[in-house]
Amino acid sequence: MSLDSILQSITVGSAILMSLAILLQQRGASLGAGFGGSGELYTTRRGLDKNLFEVTIFLAITFVASILAGLLLPSFR
């Protein structure tokens, strides 16, 4: 496998996983409120909400880094 195909796989994989992670998050509410529980307006992320948020950030950084690497690496060859 070439470096280009590896970077493309990382980009597509992180984009798909990031989309799923974003869709699993509730906008303006905690995960418990999405399942019928009541949620306060301003709360700290706990448990699954916090983990999902951190995974989303990691996937976004991976996505951007793979795109930048794909743009910059051909110029160094």
mmCIF file of the N, C-alpha and C atoms, coordinates in Angstrom:
data_MODEL
# 
_entry.id   MODEL 
# 
loop_
_atom_site.group_PDB 
_atom_site.id 
_atom_site.type_symbol 
_atom_site.label_atom_id 
_atom_site.label_alt_id 
_atom_site.label_comp_id 
_atom_site.label_asym_id 
_atom_site.label_entity_id 
_atom_site.label_seq_id 
_atom_site.pdbx_PDB_ins_code 
_atom_site.Cartn_x 
_atom_site.Cartn_y 
_atom_site.Cartn_z 
_atom_site.occupancy 
_atom_site.B_iso_or_equiv 
_atom_site.pdbx_formal_charge 
_atom_site.auth_seq_id 
_atom_site.auth_comp_id 
_atom_site.auth_asym_id 
_atom_site.auth_atom_id 
_atom_site.pdbx_PDB_model_num 
ATOM 1   N N  . MET A 1 1  ? 0.832   -1.187 0.000  1.00 0.00 ? 1  MET A N  1 
ATOM 2   C CA . MET A 1 1  ? 0.000   0.000  0.000  1.00 0.00 ? 1  MET A CA 1 
ATOM 3   C C  . MET A 1 1  ? 0.877   1.251  0.000  1.00 0.00 ? 1  MET A C  1 
ATOM 4   N N  . SER A 1 2  ? 0.476   2.193  -0.774 1.00 0.00 ? 2  SER A N  1 
ATOM 5   C CA . SER A 1 2  ? 1.234   3.440  -0.816 1.00 0.00 ? 2  SER A CA 1 
ATOM 6   C C  . SER A 1 2  ? 0.765   4.378  0.293  1.00 0.00 ? 2  SER A C  1 
ATOM 7   N N  . LEU A 1 3  ? 1.561   5.393  0.528  1.00 0.00 ? 3  LEU A N  1 
ATOM 8   C CA . LEU A 1 3  ? 1.236   6.369  1.563  1.00 0.00 ? 3  LEU A CA 1 
ATOM 9   C C  . LEU A 1 3  ? -0.057  7.108  1.230  1.00 0.00 ? 3  LEU A C  1 
ATOM 10  N N  . ASP A 1 4  ? -0.274  7.373  -0.056 1.00 0.00 ? 4  ASP A N  1 
ATOM 11  C CA . ASP A 1 4  ? -1.492  8.072  -0.464 1.00 0.00 ? 4  ASP A CA 1 
ATOM 12  C C  . ASP A 1 4  ? -2.745  7.271  -0.123 1.00 0.00 ? 4  ASP A C  1 
ATOM 13  N N  . SER A 1 5  ? -2.714  5.982  -0.375 1.00 0.00 ? 5  SER A N  1 
ATOM 14  C CA . SER A 1 5  ? -3.895  5.168  -0.088 1.00 0.00 ? 5  SER A CA 1 
ATOM 15  C C  . SER A 1 5  ? -4.121  5.023  1.413  1.00 0.00 ? 5  SER A C  1 
ATOM 16  N N  . ILE A 1 6  ? -3.045  4.987  2.182  1.00 0.00 ? 6  ILE A N  1 
ATOM 17  C CA . ILE A 1 6  ? -3.185  4.927  3.643  1.00 0.00 ? 6  ILE A CA 1 
ATOM 18  C C  . ILE A 1 6  ? -3.810  6.213  4.163  1.00 0.00 ? 6  ILE A C  1 
ATOM 19  N N  . LEU A 1 7  ? -3.340  7.362  3.676  1.00 0.00 ? 7  LEU A N  1 
ATOM 20  C CA . LEU A 1 7  ? -3.903  8.644  4.103  1.00 0.00 ? 7  LEU A CA 1 
ATOM 21  C C  . LEU A 1 7  ? -5.364  8.774  3.685  1.00 0.00 ? 7  LEU A C  1 
ATOM 22  N N  . GLN A 1 8  ? -5.699  8.300  2.492  1.00 0.00 ? 8  GLN A N  1 
ATOM 23  C CA . GLN A 1 8  ? -7.091  8.349  2.053  1.00 0.00 ? 8  GLN A CA 1 
ATOM 24  C C  . GLN A 1 8  ? -7.977  7.477  2.928  1.00 0.00 ? 8  GLN A C  1 
ATOM 25  N N  . SER A 1 9  ? -7.478  6.310  3.305  1.00 0.00 ? 9  SER A N  1 
ATOM 26  C CA . SER A 1 9  ? -8.246  5.417  4.180  1.00 0.00 ? 9  SER A CA 1 
ATOM 27  C C  . SER A 1 9  ? -8.455  6.044  5.554  1.00 0.00 ? 9  SER A C  1 
ATOM 28  N N  . ILE A 1 10 ? -7.421  6.669  6.083  1.00 0.00 ? 10 ILE A N  1 
ATOM 29  C CA . ILE A 1 10 ? -7.540  7.335  7.382  1.00 0.00 ? 10 ILE A CA 1 
ATOM 30  C C  . ILE A 1 10 ? -8.532  8.487  7.298  1.00 0.00 ? 10 ILE A C  1 
ATOM 31  N N  . THR A 1 11 ? -8.480  9.257  6.220  1.00 0.00 ? 11 THR A N  1 
ATOM 32  C CA . THR A 1 11 ? -9.380  10.390 6.051  1.00 0.00 ? 11 THR A CA 1 
ATOM 33  C C  . THR A 1 11 ? -10.831 9.932  5.960  1.00 0.00 ? 11 THR A C  1 
ATOM 34  N N  . VAL A 1 12 ? -11.098 8.951  5.129  1.00 0.00 ? 12 VAL A N  1 
ATOM 35  C CA . VAL A 1 12 ? -12.472 8.466  4.964  1.00 0.00 ? 12 VAL A CA 1 
ATOM 36  C C  . VAL A 1 12 ? -12.973 7.808  6.248  1.00 0.00 ? 12 VAL A C  1 
ATOM 37  N N  . GLY A 1 13 ? -12.135 6.996  6.868  1.00 0.00 ? 13 GLY A N  1 
ATOM 38  C CA . GLY A 1 13 ? -12.538 6.326  8.100  1.00 0.00 ? 13 GLY A CA 1 
ATOM 39  C C  . GLY A 1 13 ? -12.831 7.301  9.226  1.00 0.00 ? 13 GLY A C  1 
ATOM 40  N N  . SER A 1 14 ? -11.968 8.297  9.392  1.00 0.00 ? 14 SER A N  1 
ATOM 41  C CA . SER A 1 14 ? -12.199 9.273  10.457 1.00 0.00 ? 14 SER A CA 1 
ATOM 42  C C  . SER A 1 14 ? -13.416 10.139 10.155 1.00 0.00 ? 14 SER A C  1 
ATOM 43  N N  . ALA A 1 15 ? -13.676 10.426 8.877  1.00 0.00 ? 15 ALA A N  1 
ATOM 44  C CA . ALA A 1 15 ? -14.855 11.216 8.517  1.00 0.00 ? 15 ALA A CA 1 
ATOM 45  C C  . ALA A 1 15 ? -16.143 10.460 8.845  1.00 0.00 ? 15 ALA A C  1 
ATOM 46  N N  . ILE A 1 16 ? -16.176 9.174  8.532  1.00 0.00 ? 16 ILE A N  1 
ATOM 47  C CA . ILE A 1 16 ? -17.367 8.369  8.809  1.00 0.00 ? 16 ILE A CA 1 
ATOM 48  C C  . ILE A 1 16 ? -17.588 8.234  10.315 1.00 0.00 ? 16 ILE A C  1 
ATOM 49  N N  . LEU A 1 17 ? -16.514 7.910  11.042 1.00 0.00 ? 17 LEU A N  1 
ATOM 50  C CA . LEU A 1 17 ? -16.641 7.757  12.492 1.00 0.00 ? 17 LEU A CA 1 
ATOM 51  C C  . LEU A 1 17 ? -16.983 9.073  13.184 1.00 0.00 ? 17 LEU A C  1 
ATOM 52  N N  . MET A 1 18 ? -16.419 10.180 12.695 1.00 0.00 ? 18 MET A N  1 
ATOM 53  C CA . MET A 1 18 ? -16.724 11.476 13.279 1.00 0.00 ? 18 MET A CA 1 
ATOM 54  C C  . MET A 1 18 ? -18.183 11.843 13.040 1.00 0.00 ? 18 MET A C  1 
ATOM 55  N N  . SER A 1 19 ? -18.695 11.541 11.856 1.00 0.00 ? 19 SER A N  1 
ATOM 56  C CA . SER A 1 19 ? -20.102 11.811 11.566 1.00 0.00 ? 19 SER A CA 1 
ATOM 57  C C  . SER A 1 19 ? -21.009 11.023 12.508 1.00 0.00 ? 19 SER A C  1 
ATOM 58  N N  . LEU A 1 20 ? -20.690 9.761  12.728 1.00 0.00 ? 20 LEU A N  1 
ATOM 59  C CA . LEU A 1 20 ? -21.481 8.945  13.652 1.00 0.00 ? 20 LEU A CA 1 
ATOM 60  C C  . LEU A 1 20 ? -21.402 9.484  15.076 1.00 0.00 ? 20 LEU A C  1 
ATOM 61  N N  . ALA A 1 21 ? -20.210 9.884  15.502 1.00 0.00 ? 21 ALA A N  1 
ATOM 62  C CA . ALA A 1 21 ? -20.043 10.417 16.857 1.00 0.00 ? 21 ALA A CA 1 
ATOM 63  C C  . ALA A 1 21 ? -20.826 11.712 17.038 1.00 0.00 ? 21 ALA A C  1 
ATOM 64  N N  . ILE A 1 22 ? -20.855 12.550 16.014 1.00 0.00 ? 22 ILE A N  1 
ATOM 65  C CA . ILE A 1 22 ? -21.613 13.806 16.099 1.00 0.00 ? 22 ILE A CA 1 
ATOM 66  C C  . ILE A 1 22 ? -23.105 13.525 16.128 1.00 0.00 ? 22 ILE A C  1 
ATOM 67  N N  . LEU A 1 23 ? -23.548 12.574 15.325 1.00 0.00 ? 23 LEU A N  1 
ATOM 68  C CA . LEU A 1 23 ? -24.970 12.254 15.294 1.00 0.00 ? 23 LEU A CA 1 
ATOM 69  C C  . LEU A 1 23 ? -25.447 11.627 16.603 1.00 0.00 ? 23 LEU A C  1 
ATOM 70  N N  . LEU A 1 24 ? -24.575 10.954 17.330 1.00 0.00 ? 24 LEU A N  1 
ATOM 71  C CA . LEU A 1 24 ? -24.953 10.355 18.602 1.00 0.00 ? 24 LEU A CA 1 
ATOM 72  C C  . LEU A 1 24 ? -25.093 11.387 19.718 1.00 0.00 ? 24 LEU A C  1 
ATOM 73  N N  . GLN A 1 25 ? -24.508 12.555 19.532 1.00 0.00 ? 25 GLN A N  1 
ATOM 74  C CA . GLN A 1 25 ? -24.579 13.582 20.561 1.00 0.00 ? 25 GLN A CA 1 
ATOM 75  C C  . GLN A 1 25 ? -25.895 14.341 20.436 1.00 0.00 ? 25 GLN A C  1 
ATOM 76  N N  . GLN A 1 26 ? -26.427 14.717 21.581 1.00 0.00 ? 26 GLN A N  1 
ATOM 77  C CA . GLN A 1 26 ? -27.642 15.518 21.608 1.00 0.00 ? 26 GLN A CA 1 
ATOM 78  C C  . GLN A 1 26 ? -27.254 16.997 21.602 1.00 0.00 ? 26 GLN A C  1 
ATOM 79  N N  . ARG A 1 27 ? -27.927 17.771 20.787 1.00 0.00 ? 27 ARG A N  1 
ATOM 80  C CA . ARG A 1 27 ? -27.615 19.191 20.707 1.00 0.00 ? 27 ARG A CA 1 
ATOM 81  C C  . ARG A 1 27 ? -28.236 19.919 21.895 1.00 0.00 ? 27 ARG A C  1 
ATOM 82  N N  . GLY A 1 28 ? -27.413 20.540 22.699 1.00 0.00 ? 28 GLY A N  1 
ATOM 83  C CA . GLY A 1 28 ? -27.886 21.343 23.809 1.00 0.00 ? 28 GLY A CA 1 
ATOM 84  C C  . GLY A 1 28 ? -28.413 20.536 24.985 1.00 0.00 ? 28 GLY A C  1 
ATOM 85  N N  . ALA A 1 29 ? -28.196 19.251 25.014 1.00 0.00 ? 29 ALA A N  1 
ATOM 86  C CA . ALA A 1 29 ? -28.690 18.435 26.124 1.00 0.00 ? 29 ALA A CA 1 
ATOM 87  C C  . ALA A 1 29 ? -27.710 17.303 26.384 1.00 0.00 ? 29 ALA A C  1 
ATOM 88  N N  . SER A 1 30 ? -27.834 16.725 27.535 1.00 0.00 ? 30 SER A N  1 
ATOM 89  C CA . SER A 1 30 ? -26.975 15.582 27.826 1.00 0.00 ? 30 SER A CA 1 
ATOM 90  C C  . SER A 1 30 ? -27.569 14.336 27.190 1.00 0.00 ? 30 SER A C  1 
ATOM 91  N N  . LEU A 1 31 ? -26.823 13.266 27.191 1.00 0.00 ? 31 LEU A N  1 
ATOM 92  C CA . LEU A 1 31 ? -27.277 12.030 26.569 1.00 0.00 ? 31 LEU A CA 1 
ATOM 93  C C  . LEU A 1 31 ? -28.503 11.476 27.281 1.00 0.00 ? 31 LEU A C  1 
ATOM 94  N N  . GLY A 1 32 ? -28.600 11.677 28.582 1.00 0.00 ? 32 GLY A N  1 
ATOM 95  C CA . GLY A 1 32 ? -29.755 11.212 29.338 1.00 0.00 ? 32 GLY A CA 1 
ATOM 96  C C  . GLY A 1 32 ? -31.045 11.889 28.909 1.00 0.00 ? 32 GLY A C  1 
ATOM 97  N N  . ALA A 1 33 ? -30.978 13.155 28.523 1.00 0.00 ? 33 ALA A N  1 
ATOM 98  C CA . ALA A 1 33 ? -32.169 13.862 28.075 1.00 0.00 ? 33 ALA A CA 1 
ATOM 99  C C  . ALA A 1 33 ? -32.672 13.324 26.745 1.00 0.00 ? 33 ALA A C  1 
ATOM 100 N N  . GLY A 1 34 ? -31.789 12.774 25.957 1.00 0.00 ? 34 GLY A N  1 
ATOM 101 C CA . GLY A 1 34 ? -32.200 12.202 24.681 1.00 0.00 ? 34 GLY A CA 1 
ATOM 102 C C  . GLY A 1 34 ? -33.019 10.941 24.831 1.00 0.00 ? 34 GLY A C  1 
ATOM 103 N N  . PHE A 1 35 ? -32.911 10.287 25.976 1.00 0.00 ? 35 PHE A N  1 
ATOM 104 C CA . PHE A 1 35 ? -33.652 9.055  26.224 1.00 0.00 ? 35 PHE A CA 1 
ATOM 105 C C  . PHE A 1 35 ? -34.833 9.284  27.157 1.00 0.00 ? 35 PHE A C  1 
ATOM 106 N N  . GLY A 1 36 ? -35.294 10.505 27.266 1.00 0.00 ? 36 GLY A N  1 
ATOM 107 C CA . GLY A 1 36 ? -36.484 10.776 28.067 1.00 0.00 ? 36 GLY A CA 1 
ATOM 108 C C  . GLY A 1 36 ? -36.209 11.322 29.451 1.00 0.00 ? 36 GLY A C  1 
ATOM 109 N N  . GLY A 1 37 ? -34.973 11.361 29.871 1.00 0.00 ? 37 GLY A N  1 
ATOM 110 C CA . GLY A 1 37 ? -34.636 11.919 31.174 1.00 0.00 ? 37 GLY A CA 1 
ATOM 111 C C  . GLY A 1 37 ? -34.585 13.430 31.101 1.00 0.00 ? 37 GLY A C  1 
ATOM 112 N N  . SER A 1 38 ? -34.688 14.077 32.227 1.00 0.00 ? 38 SER A N  1 
ATOM 113 C CA . SER A 1 38 ? -34.612 15.534 32.203 1.00 0.00 ? 38 SER A CA 1 
ATOM 114 C C  . SER A 1 38 ? -33.156 15.956 32.331 1.00 0.00 ? 38 SER A C  1 
ATOM 115 N N  . GLY A 1 39 ? -32.801 17.011 31.646 1.00 0.00 ? 39 GLY A N  1 
ATOM 116 C CA . GLY A 1 39 ? -31.436 17.517 31.697 1.00 0.00 ? 39 GLY A CA 1 
ATOM 117 C C  . GLY A 1 39 ? -31.446 18.996 32.011 1.00 0.00 ? 39 GLY A C  1 
ATOM 118 N N  . GLU A 1 40 ? -30.445 19.446 32.748 1.00 0.00 ? 40 GLU A N  1 
ATOM 119 C CA . GLU A 1 40 ? -30.337 20.855 33.040 1.00 0.00 ? 40 GLU A CA 1 
ATOM 120 C C  . GLU A 1 40 ? -29.705 21.567 31.862 1.00 0.00 ? 40 GLU A C  1 
ATOM 121 N N  . LEU A 1 41 ? -29.845 22.893 31.845 1.00 0.00 ? 41 LEU A N  1 
ATOM 122 C CA . LEU A 1 41 ? -29.328 23.654 30.719 1.00 0.00 ? 41 LEU A CA 1 
ATOM 123 C C  . LEU A 1 41 ? -27.803 23.636 30.676 1.00 0.00 ? 41 LEU A C  1 
ATOM 124 N N  . TYR A 1 42 ? -27.157 23.871 31.807 1.00 0.00 ? 42 TYR A N  1 
ATOM 125 C CA . TYR A 1 42 ? -25.694 23.876 31.852 1.00 0.00 ? 42 TYR A CA 1 
ATOM 126 C C  . TYR A 1 42 ? -25.226 22.778 32.803 1.00 0.00 ? 42 TYR A C  1 
ATOM 127 N N  . THR A 1 43 ? -24.658 21.748 32.239 1.00 0.00 ? 43 THR A N  1 
ATOM 128 C CA . THR A 1 43 ? -24.168 20.654 33.060 1.00 0.00 ? 43 THR A CA 1 
ATOM 129 C C  . THR A 1 43 ? -22.772 20.276 32.587 1.00 0.00 ? 43 THR A C  1 
ATOM 130 N N  . THR A 1 44 ? -22.066 19.588 33.450 1.00 0.00 ? 44 THR A N  1 
ATOM 131 C CA . THR A 1 44 ? -20.770 19.061 33.035 1.00 0.00 ? 44 THR A CA 1 
ATOM 132 C C  . THR A 1 44 ? -20.991 17.731 32.340 1.00 0.00 ? 44 THR A C  1 
ATOM 133 N N  . ARG A 1 45 ? -20.137 17.472 31.386 1.00 0.00 ? 45 ARG A N  1 
ATOM 134 C CA . ARG A 1 45 ? -20.237 16.184 30.705 1.00 0.00 ? 45 ARG A CA 1 
ATOM 135 C C  . ARG A 1 45 ? -19.714 15.091 31.624 1.00 0.00 ? 45 ARG A C  1 
ATOM 136 N N  . ARG A 1 46 ? -20.473 14.016 31.677 1.00 0.00 ? 46 ARG A N  1 
ATOM 137 C CA . ARG A 1 46 ? -20.071 12.891 32.528 1.00 0.00 ? 46 ARG A CA 1 
ATOM 138 C C  . ARG A 1 46 ? -20.299 11.600 31.775 1.00 0.00 ? 46 ARG A C  1 
ATOM 139 N N  . GLY A 1 47 ? -19.508 10.619 32.118 1.00 0.00 ? 47 GLY A N  1 
ATOM 140 C CA . GLY A 1 47 ? -19.717 9.274  31.586 1.00 0.00 ? 47 GLY A CA 1 
ATOM 141 C C  . GLY A 1 47 ? -19.610 9.196  30.082 1.00 0.00 ? 47 GLY A C  1 
ATOM 142 N N  . LEU A 1 48 ? -20.655 8.667  29.477 1.00 0.00 ? 48 LEU A N  1 
ATOM 143 C CA . LEU A 1 48 ? -20.667 8.438  28.034 1.00 0.00 ? 48 LEU A CA 1 
ATOM 144 C C  . LEU A 1 48 ? -20.617 9.742  27.247 1.00 0.00 ? 48 LEU A C  1 
ATOM 145 N N  . ASP A 1 49 ? -21.286 10.783 27.756 1.00 0.00 ? 49 ASP A N  1 
ATOM 146 C CA . ASP A 1 49 ? -21.244 12.087 27.079 1.00 0.00 ? 49 ASP A CA 1 
ATOM 147 C C  . ASP A 1 49 ? -19.820 12.602 26.958 1.00 0.00 ? 49 ASP A C  1 
ATOM 148 N N  . LYS A 1 50 ? -19.079 12.511 28.052 1.00 0.00 ? 50 LYS A N  1 
ATOM 149 C CA . LYS A 1 50 ? -17.700 13.011 28.058 1.00 0.00 ? 50 LYS A CA 1 
ATOM 150 C C  . LYS A 1 50 ? -16.820 12.186 27.118 1.00 0.00 ? 50 LYS A C  1 
ATOM 151 N N  . ASN A 1 51 ? -16.969 10.860 27.170 1.00 0.00 ? 51 ASN A N  1 
ATOM 152 C CA . ASN A 1 51 ? -16.172 10.001 26.298 1.00 0.00 ? 51 ASN A CA 1 
ATOM 153 C C  . ASN A 1 51 ? -16.488 10.246 24.831 1.00 0.00 ? 51 ASN A C  1 
ATOM 154 N N  . LEU A 1 52 ? -17.761 10.390 24.507 1.00 0.00 ? 52 LEU A N  1 
ATOM 155 C CA . LEU A 1 52 ? -18.169 10.642 23.126 1.00 0.00 ? 52 LEU A CA 1 
ATOM 156 C C  . LEU A 1 52 ? -17.644 11.992 22.633 1.00 0.00 ? 52 LEU A C  1 
ATOM 157 N N  . PHE A 1 53 ? -17.661 12.989 23.511 1.00 0.00 ? 53 PHE A N  1 
ATOM 158 C CA . PHE A 1 53 ? -17.137 14.306 23.176 1.00 0.00 ? 53 PHE A CA 1 
ATOM 159 C C  . PHE A 1 53 ? -15.639 14.249 22.898 1.00 0.00 ? 53 PHE A C  1 
ATOM 160 N N  . GLU A 1 54 ? -14.902 13.527 23.752 1.00 0.00 ? 54 GLU A N  1 
ATOM 161 C CA . GLU A 1 54 ? -13.452 13.408 23.568 1.00 0.00 ? 54 GLU A CA 1 
ATOM 162 C C  . GLU A 1 54 ? -13.101 12.609 22.318 1.00 0.00 ? 54 GLU A C  1 
ATOM 163 N N  . VAL A 1 55 ? -13.859 11.563 22.032 1.00 0.00 ? 55 VAL A N  1 
ATOM 164 C CA . VAL A 1 55 ? -13.642 10.783 20.813 1.00 0.00 ? 55 VAL A CA 1 
ATOM 165 C C  . VAL A 1 55 ? -13.902 11.643 19.582 1.00 0.00 ? 55 VAL A C  1 
ATOM 166 N N  . THR A 1 56 ? -14.933 12.481 19.638 1.00 0.00 ? 56 THR A N  1 
ATOM 167 C CA . THR A 1 56 ? -15.243 13.370 18.515 1.00 0.00 ? 56 THR A CA 1 
ATOM 168 C C  . THR A 1 56 ? -14.102 14.347 18.261 1.00 0.00 ? 56 THR A C  1 
ATOM 169 N N  . ILE A 1 57 ? -13.538 14.898 19.326 1.00 0.00 ? 57 ILE A N  1 
ATOM 170 C CA . ILE A 1 57 ? -12.408 15.817 19.177 1.00 0.00 ? 57 ILE A CA 1 
ATOM 171 C C  . ILE A 1 57 ? -11.201 15.092 18.576 1.00 0.00 ? 57 ILE A C  1 
ATOM 172 N N  . PHE A 1 58 ? -10.913 13.889 19.077 1.00 0.00 ? 58 PHE A N  1 
ATOM 173 C CA . PHE A 1 58 ? -9.794  13.107 18.549 1.00 0.00 ? 58 PHE A CA 1 
ATOM 174 C C  . PHE A 1 58 ? -9.996  12.801 17.064 1.00 0.00 ? 58 PHE A C  1 
ATOM 175 N N  . LEU A 1 59 ? -11.206 12.411 16.673 1.00 0.00 ? 59 LEU A N  1 
ATOM 176 C CA . LEU A 1 59 ? -11.478 12.092 15.264 1.00 0.00 ? 59 LEU A CA 1 
ATOM 177 C C  . LEU A 1 59 ? -11.382 13.339 14.381 1.00 0.00 ? 59 LEU A C  1 
ATOM 178 N N  . ALA A 1 60 ? -11.801 14.486 14.901 1.00 0.00 ? 60 ALA A N  1 
ATOM 179 C CA . ALA A 1 60 ? -11.690 15.723 14.127 1.00 0.00 ? 60 ALA A CA 1 
ATOM 180 C C  . ALA A 1 60 ? -10.229 16.097 13.907 1.00 0.00 ? 60 ALA A C  1 
ATOM 181 N N  . ILE A 1 61 ? -9.408  15.944 14.942 1.00 0.00 ? 61 ILE A N  1 
ATOM 182 C CA . ILE A 1 61 ? -7.977  16.238 14.804 1.00 0.00 ? 61 ILE A CA 1 
ATOM 183 C C  . ILE A 1 61 ? -7.323  15.267 13.826 1.00 0.00 ? 61 ILE A C  1 
ATOM 184 N N  . THR A 1 62 ? -7.696  13.986 13.920 1.00 0.00 ? 62 THR A N  1 
ATOM 185 C CA . THR A 1 62 ? -7.169  12.984 12.993 1.00 0.00 ? 62 THR A CA 1 
ATOM 186 C C  . THR A 1 62 ? -7.568  13.296 11.559 1.00 0.00 ? 62 THR A C  1 
ATOM 187 N N  . PHE A 1 63 ? -8.813  13.703 11.357 1.00 0.00 ? 63 PHE A N  1 
ATOM 188 C CA . PHE A 1 63 ? -9.320  14.045 10.033 1.00 0.00 ? 63 PHE A CA 1 
ATOM 189 C C  . PHE A 1 63 ? -8.539  15.211 9.428  1.00 0.00 ? 63 PHE A C  1 
ATOM 190 N N  . VAL A 1 64 ? -8.389  16.278 10.203 1.00 0.00 ? 64 VAL A N  1 
ATOM 191 C CA . VAL A 1 64 ? -7.672  17.462 9.709  1.00 0.00 ? 64 VAL A CA 1 
ATOM 192 C C  . VAL A 1 64 ? -6.205  17.140 9.462  1.00 0.00 ? 64 VAL A C  1 
ATOM 193 N N  . ALA A 1 65 ? -5.588  16.387 10.366 1.00 0.00 ? 65 ALA A N  1 
ATOM 194 C CA . ALA A 1 65 ? -4.170  16.040 10.206 1.00 0.00 ? 65 ALA A CA 1 
ATOM 195 C C  . ALA A 1 65 ? -3.941  15.181 8.964  1.00 0.00 ? 65 ALA A C  1 
ATOM 196 N N  . SER A 1 66 ? -4.855  14.257 8.684  1.00 0.00 ? 66 SER A N  1 
ATOM 197 C CA . SER A 1 66 ? -4.685  13.412 7.498  1.00 0.00 ? 66 SER A CA 1 
ATOM 198 C C  . SER A 1 66 ? -4.869  14.210 6.210  1.00 0.00 ? 66 SER A C  1 
ATOM 199 N N  . ILE A 1 67 ? -5.759  15.175 6.225  1.00 0.00 ? 67 ILE A N  1 
ATOM 200 C CA . ILE A 1 67 ? -5.932  16.029 5.043  1.00 0.00 ? 67 ILE A CA 1 
ATOM 201 C C  . ILE A 1 67 ? -4.687  16.893 4.828  1.00 0.00 ? 67 ILE A C  1 
ATOM 202 N N  . LEU A 1 68 ? -4.198  17.502 5.914  1.00 0.00 ? 68 LEU A N  1 
ATOM 203 C CA . LEU A 1 68 ? -2.995  18.333 5.790  1.00 0.00 ? 68 LEU A CA 1 
ATOM 204 C C  . LEU A 1 68 ? -1.788  17.506 5.365  1.00 0.00 ? 68 LEU A C  1 
ATOM 205 N N  . ALA A 1 69 ? -1.668  16.306 5.891  1.00 0.00 ? 69 ALA A N  1 
ATOM 206 C CA . ALA A 1 69 ? -0.552  15.435 5.498  1.00 0.00 ? 69 ALA A CA 1 
ATOM 207 C C  . ALA A 1 69 ? -0.668  15.072 4.023  1.00 0.00 ? 69 ALA A C  1 
ATOM 208 N N  . GLY A 1 70 ? -1.871  14.818 3.552  1.00 0.00 ? 70 GLY A N  1 
ATOM 209 C CA . GLY A 1 70 ? -2.069  14.503 2.139  1.00 0.00 ? 70 GLY A CA 1 
ATOM 210 C C  . GLY A 1 70 ? -1.736  15.671 1.224  1.00 0.00 ? 70 GLY A C  1 
ATOM 211 N N  . LEU A 1 71 ? -1.967  16.880 1.728  1.00 0.00 ? 71 LEU A N  1 
ATOM 212 C CA . LEU A 1 71 ? -1.642  18.068 0.924  1.00 0.00 ? 71 LEU A CA 1 
ATOM 213 C C  . LEU A 1 71 ? -0.157  18.395 0.952  1.00 0.00 ? 71 LEU A C  1 
ATOM 214 N N  . LEU A 1 72 ? 0.480   18.202 2.089  1.00 0.00 ? 72 LEU A N  1 
ATOM 215 C CA . LEU A 1 72 ? 1.868   18.617 2.252  1.00 0.00 ? 72 LEU A CA 1 
ATOM 216 C C  . LEU A 1 72 ? 2.887   17.566 1.816  1.00 0.00 ? 72 LEU A C  1 
ATOM 217 N N  . LEU A 1 73 ? 2.597   16.296 1.997  1.00 0.00 ? 73 LEU A N  1 
ATOM 218 C CA . LEU A 1 73 ? 3.576   15.255 1.686  1.00 0.00 ? 73 LEU A CA 1 
ATOM 219 C C  . LEU A 1 73 ? 3.975   15.186 0.213  1.00 0.00 ? 73 LEU A C  1 
ATOM 220 N N  . PRO A 1 74 ? 3.071   15.377 -0.744 1.00 0.00 ? 74 PRO A N  1 
ATOM 221 C CA . PRO A 1 74 ? 3.524   15.324 -2.141 1.00 0.00 ? 74 PRO A CA 1 
ATOM 222 C C  . PRO A 1 74 ? 4.554   16.409 -2.489 1.00 0.00 ? 74 PRO A C  1 
ATOM 223 N N  . SER A 1 75 ? 4.521   17.525 -1.767 1.00 0.00 ? 75 SER A N  1 
ATOM 224 C CA . SER A 1 75 ? 5.480   18.586 -2.072 1.00 0.00 ? 75 SER A CA 1 
ATOM 225 C C  . SER A 1 75 ? 6.881   18.268 -1.564 1.00 0.00 ? 75 SER A C  1 
ATOM 226 N N  . PHE A 1 76 ? 7.022   17.308 -0.653 1.00 0.00 ? 76 PHE A N  1 
ATOM 227 C CA . PHE A 1 76 ? 8.324   16.932 -0.121 1.00 0.00 ? 76 PHE A CA 1 
ATOM 228 C C  . PHE A 1 76 ? 8.969   15.791 -0.886 1.00 0.00 ? 76 PHE A C  1 
ATOM 229 N N  . ARG A 1 77 ? 8.309   15.236 -1.855 1.00 0.00 ? 77 ARG A N  1 
ATOM 230 C CA . ARG A 1 77 ? 8.864   14.103 -2.609 1.00 0.00 ? 77 ARG A CA 1 
ATOM 231 C C  . ARG A 1 77 ? 9.844   14.546 -3.647 1.00 0.00 ? 77 ARG A C  1 
# 
